[in-house]
Amino acid sequence: MRISPALLLIATGLLLSGCQTAEEIRAADQSRCSGYGFRPGTQNFANCMMNQDLSRRADQRAFMESNDDFFWGPPYVIGPRYYHHRGYWR
């Protein structure tokens, strides 16, 4: 079965439309902080922007840690005190 070039182009466009650039993320954060009532250029606005970034990073870490066993598998015991996980010894 041959895949149509138009179908491939549409699928690629849909896949890439879910990505956000750094500028889009920053604009969304600024809009959210302005919506909370903080004025740009103030210390509270800067703190809000920082908290938005920290929250996003914490969400990414939580997602990666929750899927850790899915990607790497559970650690396995090799001896009484050592186990192998993620390609290095502990």
Steps between C-alpha positions, in 0.01 A plus 500: 500500500639836398466802729385813325744794520211730595404273790861493616519880483179539700618252765834682533322835532273368774796353686697824490200717591516360854848643559544837668795730451669674791336827395154342506561352844622836631197680352267249665677547835481879469132479416437273799688728741323808362174314548590450865522880531877547502636792298799445269822649630421437868669258735174307548467453124858370482429260788185379322698437180765311696236289673339414165836376371576304817156340490548394138839347580361317802224357281759380248709337775193331648402367158847360436521342844154347471600338170847397614423130533315501169806626312779337698336207674528428869845475657632149542709372787841363409646430840424558864574875482512607136238545234510620144269775379517746208832377380708564813573326828378612838 
